[in-house]
């Protein structure tokens, strides 16, 4: 009986995982331009149409963002290295996917 309950508890998570849809470059631009996201840890980030981005996890830090192909890319001074992420979306959540398998979901802040 316990094993059955564990399987049932996992079903909604599995169903949600199937709802993620990969985003194209145009969809990423539309999803982020002049928008703000709140992440699971309470930090938040804004994305201006001019390519500036501000991330706050207790204090503001500023960088730049753009879309290269079908990836979101950002650079955070003093580094000059751009780092890019694939993105997908599901039910009002967008998720940044790192090459190392990391995932950073964010919800829109209105």
LUMMIKOL-428811 format. One line per field, with one value per residue (C-alpha): residue number from 0; residue in three letters; x negated, y, z. Coordinates in nm, 2 decimals, decimal comma. Layout:
<rs>
resi: NUM ...
resn: Ala ...
x: X ...
y: Y ...
z: Z ...
</rs>
This chain:
<rs>
resi: 0 1 2 3 4 5 6 7 8 9 10 11 12 13 14 15 16 17 18 19 20 21 22 23 24 25 26 27 28 29 30 31 32 33 34 35 36 37 38 39 40 41 42 43 44 45 46 47 48 49 50 51 52 53 54 55 56 57 58 59 60 61 62 63 64 65 66 67 68 69 70 71 72 73 74 75 76 77 78 79 80 81 82 83 84 85 86 87 88 89 90 91 92 93 94 95 96 97 98 99 100 101 102 103 104 105 106 107 108 109
resn: Unk Unk Unk Unk Unk Unk Unk Unk Unk Unk Unk Unk Unk Unk Unk Unk Unk Unk Unk Unk Unk Unk Unk Unk Unk Unk Unk Unk Unk Unk Unk Unk Unk Unk Unk Unk Unk Unk Unk Unk Unk Unk Unk Unk Unk Unk Unk Unk Unk Unk Unk Unk Unk Unk Unk Unk Unk Unk Unk Unk Unk Unk Unk Unk Unk Unk Unk Unk Unk Unk Unk Unk Unk Unk Unk Unk Unk Unk Unk Unk Unk Unk Unk Unk Unk Unk Unk Unk Unk Unk Unk Unk Unk Unk Unk Unk Unk Unk Unk Unk Unk Unk Unk Unk Unk Unk Unk Unk Unk Unk
x: 0,00 -0,28 -0,45 -0,12 -0,08 -0,44 -0,37 -0,05 -0,23 -0,49 -0,23 -0,15 -0,53 -0,57 -0,27 -0,41 -0,75 -0,58 -0,42 -0,75 -0,79 -1,12 -1,13 -1,26 -1,47 -1,17 -0,97 -1,25 -1,27 -0,89 -0,88 -1,16 -1,14 -1,04 -0,94 -1,04 -1,08 -1,07 -1,28 -1,21 -1,46 -1,28 -1,54 -1,41 -1,53 -1,42 -1,49 -1,48 -1,43 -1,76 -1,95 -2,01 -1,92 -1,91 -1,92 -1,85 -1,92 -1,96 -2,13 -2,10 -2,36 -2,35 -2,44 -2,33 -2,12 -2,04 -1,92 -2,16 -1,99 -1,74 -1,93 -1,91 -2,26 -2,39 -2,71 -2,77 -3,07 -3,34 -3,34 -3,33 -3,21 -2,86 -2,69 -2,39 -2,09 -1,82 -1,47 -1,14 -0,80 -0,50 -0,19 -0,32 -0,67 -0,98 -1,29 -1,66 -1,84 -2,22 -2,45 -2,53 -2,17 -2,09 -1,74 -1,63 -1,25 -1,10 -0,74 -0,64 -0,62 -0,35
y: 0,00 0,24 0,17 0,25 0,58 0,68 0,61 0,82 1,11 1,11 1,12 1,50 1,58 1,35 1,51 1,86 1,76 1,68 2,02 2,21 2,34 2,46 2,82 2,98 3,29 3,51 3,35 3,42 3,78 3,82 3,65 3,86 4,21 4,47 4,19 4,08 3,73 3,60 3,29 3,01 3,15 3,49 3,67 3,86 3,99 4,25 4,25 4,58 4,59 4,79 4,47 4,57 4,33 4,37 4,08 4,12 3,85 4,11 4,38 4,50 4,37 4,48 4,31 4,27 4,02 3,92 3,63 3,43 3,18 3,00 3,08 3,35 3,49 3,72 3,89 4,02 4,26 4,25 3,93 3,98 3,62 3,57 3,26 3,12 2,91 2,72 2,81 2,64 2,73 2,58 2,73 3,09 2,97 3,01 2,81 2,87 2,55 2,54 2,31 2,13 2,03 2,31 2,46 2,80 2,85 3,19 3,33 3,66 3,95 4,20
z: 0,00 0,08 -0,25 -0,43 -0,24 -0,34 -0,71 -0,69 -0,52 -0,80 -1,08 -1,07 -1,09 -1,39 -1,56 -1,50 -1,64 -1,97 -2,00 -2,06 -2,41 -2,56 -2,65 -2,97 -2,98 -3,07 -2,79 -2,54 -2,65 -2,62 -2,28 -2,12 -2,28 -2,02 -1,78 -1,43 -1,29 -0,93 -0,86 -0,61 -0,36 -0,36 -0,57 -0,87 -1,21 -1,46 -1,83 -2,02 -2,40 -2,42 -2,31 -1,95 -1,67 -1,29 -1,05 -0,68 -0,42 -0,14 -0,34 -0,70 -0,96 -1,32 -1,64 -2,00 -2,18 -2,54 -2,74 -2,96 -3,18 -2,95 -2,62 -2,36 -2,29 -2,02 -1,91 -1,56 -1,50 -1,42 -1,64 -2,01 -2,07 -2,20 -2,06 -2,25 -2,15 -2,33 -2,21 -2,18 -2,04 -1,88 -1,71 -1,66 -1,56 -1,77 -1,70 -1,78 -1,86 -1,82 -2,02 -1,69 -1,64 -1,39 -1,41 -1,28 -1,30 -1,26 -1,24 -1,38 -1,13 -1,24
</rs>
